Amino acid sequence: MTGNSDTRDTLALERTRMANERTFLAYIRTGLSLLAAAAVLFQFFSKINSYVATVWVLVVLGVLVLVLVIGLLRFYTVKAELNRYAVSLEDLQASNK
Protein backbone atom coordinates (compact mmCIF):
# COMPACT_ATOMS: atom_id res chain seq x y z
CA MET A 1 0.00 0.00 0.00
CA THR A 2 2.91 2.33 0.70
CA GLY A 3 4.29 1.98 -2.85
CA ASN A 4 1.04 3.20 -4.37
CA SER A 5 0.94 6.17 -2.03
CA ASP A 6 4.60 7.00 -2.75
CA THR A 7 3.96 6.97 -6.50
CA ARG A 8 0.87 9.13 -6.10
CA ASP A 9 2.78 11.68 -3.98
CA THR A 10 5.69 11.77 -6.42
CA LEU A 11 3.39 12.29 -9.40
CA ALA A 12 1.47 15.01 -7.55
CA LEU A 13 4.74 16.78 -6.83
CA GLU A 14 5.74 16.63 -10.50
CA ARG A 15 2.32 17.94 -11.59
CA THR A 16 2.72 20.84 -9.18
CA ARG A 17 6.20 21.61 -10.52
CA MET A 18 4.86 21.67 -14.07
CA ALA A 19 1.99 23.93 -13.00
CA ASN A 20 4.54 26.30 -11.45
CA GLU A 21 6.44 26.43 -14.75
CA ARG A 22 3.22 27.10 -16.67
CA THR A 23 2.40 29.95 -14.31
CA PHE A 24 5.88 31.38 -14.79
CA LEU A 25 5.44 31.27 -18.57
CA ALA A 26 2.06 32.97 -18.19
CA TYR A 27 3.79 35.86 -16.38
CA ILE A 28 6.24 36.17 -19.27
CA ARG A 29 3.43 36.04 -21.82
CA THR A 30 1.52 38.73 -19.91
CA GLY A 31 4.57 41.00 -19.75
CA LEU A 32 5.19 40.63 -23.47
CA SER A 33 1.53 41.34 -24.21
CA LEU A 34 1.64 44.54 -22.17
CA LEU A 35 4.77 45.68 -23.98
CA ALA A 36 3.20 44.84 -27.36
CA ALA A 37 0.07 46.80 -26.46
CA ALA A 38 2.25 49.76 -25.48
CA ALA A 39 4.10 49.59 -28.80
CA VAL A 40 0.85 49.49 -30.78
CA LEU A 41 -0.65 52.41 -28.88
CA PHE A 42 2.51 54.44 -29.29
CA GLN A 43 2.74 53.65 -33.00
CA PHE A 44 -0.82 54.71 -33.79
CA PHE A 45 -1.58 57.35 -31.16
CA SER A 46 1.74 59.04 -30.40
CA LYS A 47 0.26 62.49 -31.04
CA ILE A 48 -2.38 62.23 -28.29
CA ASN A 49 -0.92 62.91 -24.85
CA SER A 50 -3.37 60.79 -22.89
CA TYR A 51 -2.42 57.75 -24.97
CA VAL A 52 1.27 58.46 -24.46
CA ALA A 53 0.68 58.39 -20.69
CA THR A 54 -1.14 55.08 -21.07
CA VAL A 55 1.77 53.76 -23.13
CA TRP A 56 4.20 54.56 -20.33
CA VAL A 57 1.98 52.86 -17.76
CA LEU A 58 1.82 49.75 -19.95
CA VAL A 59 5.58 49.81 -20.47
CA VAL A 60 6.24 50.03 -16.74
CA LEU A 61 3.78 47.23 -15.97
CA GLY A 62 5.14 45.10 -18.81
CA VAL A 63 8.71 45.55 -17.68
CA LEU A 64 7.80 44.78 -14.07
CA VAL A 65 6.16 41.55 -15.11
CA LEU A 66 8.67 40.70 -17.86
CA VAL A 67 11.78 41.53 -15.91
CA LEU A 68 10.22 39.09 -13.54
CA VAL A 69 10.05 41.18 -10.44
CA ILE A 70 6.74 39.47 -9.84
CA GLY A 71 6.97 36.27 -11.90
CA LEU A 72 10.52 35.27 -11.09
CA LEU A 73 10.08 35.95 -7.39
CA ARG A 74 6.95 33.82 -7.30
CA PHE A 75 8.52 31.05 -9.40
CA TYR A 76 11.56 30.67 -7.15
CA THR A 77 9.51 30.94 -3.97
CA VAL A 78 7.21 28.11 -5.07
CA LYS A 79 10.15 26.10 -6.42
CA ALA A 80 11.98 26.34 -3.09
CA GLU A 81 8.82 25.30 -1.24
CA LEU A 82 8.36 22.32 -3.56
CA ASN A 83 11.98 21.29 -3.08
CA ARG A 84 11.56 21.41 0.70
CA TYR A 85 8.44 19.29 0.35
CA ALA A 86 10.25 16.81 -1.92
CA VAL A 87 13.04 16.35 0.62
CA SER A 88 10.56 15.79 3.43
CA LEU A 89 8.62 13.37 1.20
CA GLU A 90 11.79 11.40 0.44
CA ASP A 91 12.63 11.27 4.14
CA LEU A 92 9.12 10.04 4.93
CA GLN A 93 9.28 7.40 2.20
CA ALA A 94 12.69 6.21 3.41
CA SER A 95 11.47 5.90 7.00
CA ASN A 96 8.44 3.84 5.91
CA LYS A 97 10.56 1.21 4.14
Salt bridges, closest charged atoms under 4 A:
GLU14 OE2 - ARG17 NH1 2.87
GLU81 OE1 - ARG84 NH2 2.56
